[in-house]
Amino acid sequence: MAGITTAAVKVFGWKIWPRPLSASRIADKSRRPSLANDQRLLAVTPEPSPGPALAAAPSVSAASVIVHRNLSASEMFAAAKLARARGENAEALRISKQIETFFPSSPEGIDSHVTLGMLYLALDQAELALQEFATFRRIGSPEMKAEAYFGQAQALRKLARYDDERIVLAELIKNYARSVYVAAARARLTELGADAGPH
């Protein structure tokens, strides 16, 4: 057949043109995926190299290891106490807040209000400290309430709420006369020019 076609071309001078594509075939061809841009589409952005901020990040100490939920309340409380003893107040604060979240009704969760109050005082966040001490005074054990009273008085002093501070100190002396905080409370009341009660 190919030979006949070739002969006809030579004899009759026929010209064979490519068959034009129909509109449907053109549309179908345009819908076919092109592989021309595959390399561009598959390009992977390289990971950024560590910048100065990452390079300067401080190393994590043993007490800064993330406290997991599977630790008991007593274990977390001990970790917070250890961090506080090391002067790592931010870490002690984080753990104590977790104790309040995970174990709010446990003895450790309740006692953490005092710990948080003292930590907030150390971080000059007197308003937050005041809230923690006030919470402990409502729900805490009598054995630690004198500490909460004294901490609350310190927070009020930082906030320059001297009349409220005087009231709290007087309550401390009245309700916890044998507390180790009584001497300091009386000395502070003397500074405020108030009557500290019978000596």
Rosetta blueprint (number, residue, H / E / L):
1 M L
2 A H
3 G H
4 I H
5 T H
6 T H
7 A H
8 A H
9 V H
10 K H
11 V H
12 F H
13 G L
14 W L
15 K L
16 I L
17 W L
18 P L
19 R L
20 P L
21 L L
22 S L
23 A H
24 S H
25 R H
26 I H
27 A H
28 D H
29 K H
30 S H
31 R H
32 R L
33 P L
34 S L
35 L L
36 A L
37 N L
38 D H
39 Q H
40 R H
41 L H
42 L L
43 A L
44 V L
45 T L
46 P L
47 E L
48 P L
49 S L
50 P L
51 G L
52 P H
53 A H
54 L H
55 A H
56 A L
57 A L
58 P L
59 S L
60 V L
61 S L
62 A H
63 A H
64 S H
65 V L
66 I L
67 V L
68 H L
69 R L
70 N L
71 L L
72 S L
73 A H
74 S H
75 E H
76 M H
77 F H
78 A H
79 A H
80 A H
81 K H
82 L H
83 A H
84 R H
85 A H
86 R L
87 G L
88 E L
89 N H
90 A H
91 E H
92 A H
93 L H
94 R H
95 I H
96 S H
97 K H
98 Q H
99 I H
100 E H
101 T H
102 F H
103 F L
104 P L
105 S L
106 S L
107 P H
108 E H
109 G H
110 I H
111 D H
112 S H
113 H H
114 V H
115 T H
116 L H
117 G H
118 M H
119 L H
120 Y H
121 L H
122 A H
123 L L
124 D L
125 Q L
126 A H
127 E H
128 L H
129 A H
130 L H
131 Q H
132 E H
133 F H
134 A H
135 T H
136 F H
137 R H
138 R H
139 I H
140 G L
141 S L
142 P H
143 E H
144 M H
145 K H
146 A H
147 E H
148 A H
149 Y H
150 F H
151 G H
152 Q H
153 A H
154 Q H
155 A H
156 L H
157 R H
158 K H
159 L L
160 A L
161 R L
162 Y H
163 D H
164 D H
165 E H
166 R H
167 I H
168 V H
169 L H
170 A H
171 E H
172 L H
173 I H
174 K H
175 N H
176 Y L
177 A L
178 R L
179 S L
180 V L
181 Y L
182 V H
183 A H
184 A H
185 A H
186 R H
187 A H
188 R H
189 L H
190 T H
191 E H
192 L H
193 G L
194 A L
195 D L
196 A L
197 G L
198 P L
199 H L
